[in-house]
Amino acid sequence: LQLGARRDIYLERDAETKDNFVNMSANWQLSQRNSLSLSTSLSDINYQSSNIADNSASGLGFGEREGQQGSAEVGLRRQMNKQLTGTLTAKHVKVDFKETSEDYRENRLTLDFRFEF
């Protein structure tokens, strides 16, 4: 379990992002070569910009966006031999902003191979 807060300042576009979050993750060793991982996170997002170009492009008036982001991820890892490991990961992300229509969802499937020399 991880609780945190983050603040990012973007000097090049005079913007700031504040993020309060909670993350949880778990990992199970299924067998000598296989493991399963699960993780989830929930964030409160606050984005503010005083850049006029930023404001007009997003249609938000004052350049402020607030909302929540949630994600869930499941991964299966298999060690094929001493040098090669493969991981298959599925992830779902959902972002809901208050008062705007810029919400989105993302589904991602990743296959990763790692070879160690």
C-alpha positions in Angstrom: 0.0 0.0 0.0 1.3 3.4 -0.9 -0.2 6.8 -0.2 1.3 9.9 -1.7 1.1 13.4 -3.1 2.9 14.8 -6.1 3.2 18.3 -7.5 4.7 19.0 -10.9 5.5 22.4 -12.3 5.8 22.9 -16.0 7.8 26.1 -16.5 7.6 26.0 -20.3 3.8 26.4 -20.4 3.2 28.0 -17.0 1.2 25.0 -15.6 1.0 23.0 -12.5 -0.3 19.5 -11.7 -1.2 18.3 -8.2 -1.9 14.6 -7.7 -3.0 12.8 -4.5 -2.9 9.0 -4.9 -3.2 5.6 -3.3 -1.6 2.5 -4.9 -2.0 -1.1 -3.9 -0.1 -4.1 -5.4 0.4 -7.8 -4.7 2.6 -10.5 -6.2 2.2 -14.3 -6.0 4.7 -16.9 -6.9 2.6 -19.5 -8.7 5.4 -22.0 -9.3 9.2 -22.0 -9.6 9.0 -20.2 -13.0 5.6 -18.4 -12.9 4.4 -15.4 -10.9 1.2 -13.3 -11.0 1.0 -9.6 -10.1 -2.0 -7.4 -9.5 -2.0 -3.6 -8.9 -4.6 -0.8 -8.7 -4.4 2.9 -8.2 -6.7 5.8 -7.6 -5.7 9.5 -8.0 -7.3 12.9 -7.5 -5.9 15.2 -10.3 -5.8 19.0 -10.3 -4.3 20.7 -13.4 -4.0 24.5 -13.6 -2.6 26.7 -16.3 -2.4 30.4 -16.7 -1.2 30.2 -20.3 -3.8 31.7 -22.6 -2.9 29.3 -25.4 -3.4 26.4 -23.1 -6.7 27.7 -21.9 -8.2 28.3 -25.3 -7.0 25.0 -26.8 -8.7 23.0 -24.1 -11.9 25.2 -23.9 -11.7 25.3 -20.2 -11.8 29.0 -19.7 -9.6 29.4 -16.6 -7.2 26.6 -17.5 -8.2 24.3 -14.6 -9.1 20.7 -14.7 -10.0 18.5 -11.8 -10.9 14.8 -11.8 -10.1 11.3 -10.9 -7.9 8.6 -12.5 -8.2 5.0 -11.7 -6.2 2.0 -13.1 -6.0 -1.7 -12.7 -3.3 -4.0 -13.9 -2.6 -7.8 -14.0 0.6 -9.4 -15.1 1.9 -12.9 -15.7 5.6 -13.5 -15.6 7.4 -16.6 -16.8 11.1 -17.3 -16.5 11.9 -19.5 -19.6 15.5 -20.1 -18.7 18.3 -18.4 -16.7 18.6 -15.6 -19.2 15.1 -15.2 -20.7 12.0 -13.9 -18.9 8.7 -13.0 -20.5 5.9 -10.9 -19.1 2.3 -10.4 -20.3 0.5 -7.4 -18.8 -3.1 -6.1 -19.2 -3.9 -2.6 -18.0 -7.1 -0.5 -17.9 -7.0 3.2 -17.2 -10.1 5.5 -16.7 -9.9 9.3 -16.3 -13.0 11.3 -15.4 -12.7 15.1 -15.3 -15.3 17.3 -13.6 -17.1 19.7 -15.9 -15.3 18.8 -19.1 -15.8 16.2 -21.8 -12.1 15.2 -21.9 -12.7 11.9 -20.1 -10.9 8.9 -21.6 -10.4 5.2 -21.1 -7.4 3.2 -22.2 -6.9 -0.6 -22.4 -3.3 -1.8 -23.0 -1.9 -5.2 -23.5 1.9 -5.5 -23.3 4.2 -8.5 -24.1 7.8 -8.0 -22.8 10.8 -10.2 -23.1 14.0 -9.6 -21.1 17.3 -11.3 -22.1 20.2 -11.0 -19.7 23.7 -11.5 -21.0 
